[in-house]
Structures are given as structure tokens and as C-alpha cells.
Amino acid sequence: MKDADVLASFDGRGRTEFLLGGFEGRHSDKITAMGYELGYDLQPPRCRARARSA
């Protein structure tokens, strides 16, 4: 995930969400720092339940 892509997600809306998986998880500290500097109130991630098929 490039810096420009991260900054584009912080577009002034009240909320933004990043779904990081695999190697993208290593960028979480950088994303957190950018959000903090832009004045976002960062919240811990929520676990989403996955529906199980019958």
C-alpha cells in the first residue's frame, strides 16, 4: 500500500477503514501515524464475524 493510497483514504469523512491482510499488515504503524497527524480519532479494529455455510 503506497503512501498516496493511504492518504487518499483520509479524505475528510468522519470514518475510514483499512482492511489489511498478509504482508499489508506491516504498514499498520505507518497508517496509524498518518491518521493521527491528520487529526483522526483512531479506534481499535473490530473483529467481523464470518457467516458459516450449512
N, C-alpha and C positions, 0 to 999 in steps of 0.2 A: 504494500500500500504506500503510495507516494505522498509526500507532504501536501501537494496540491489537492489530491483527492480527499485527504483528511480535512484540510481547511475548507473545502467546498461543502463538507457535511455540516460544518458550523456556520450556517447561513442566516442566523438571526432568529430562527424559530425557537420556540420555548424548549424544544426537546429534539435530541438526535440520538441515534442508536447505531452502534457498531457491532456487527456480528463477526467475531474473529475466530478462526479455526485453523488448526495446523500451525504452519510457520508464521501466520499473520499474528498470532498471539504475542510474539516477541515485540511487536510495535505498541503494545498497550501502554507502556510508560510514556512513550512519545505522544500518543493520543491524549492521555491524561494531562500531560504538561500543556499541550496546546489548548485544550478545553479550559483549563484553569486560567491561563493567561488571557483568554478571550472572555472570561467572566462567567462561565457556565458553572452551575451548581451540580457537581458530579455525584451521581448515585451509584451504589454498588450494583453489579449485574443481577438480574433476576433469572432464576432457572425456569425455563419453559418446559412444561410437561409435554411429552410426546404421546400422541394417541396410539394405542396398540390395536392392531387389526385382529379381528376374530379368527 
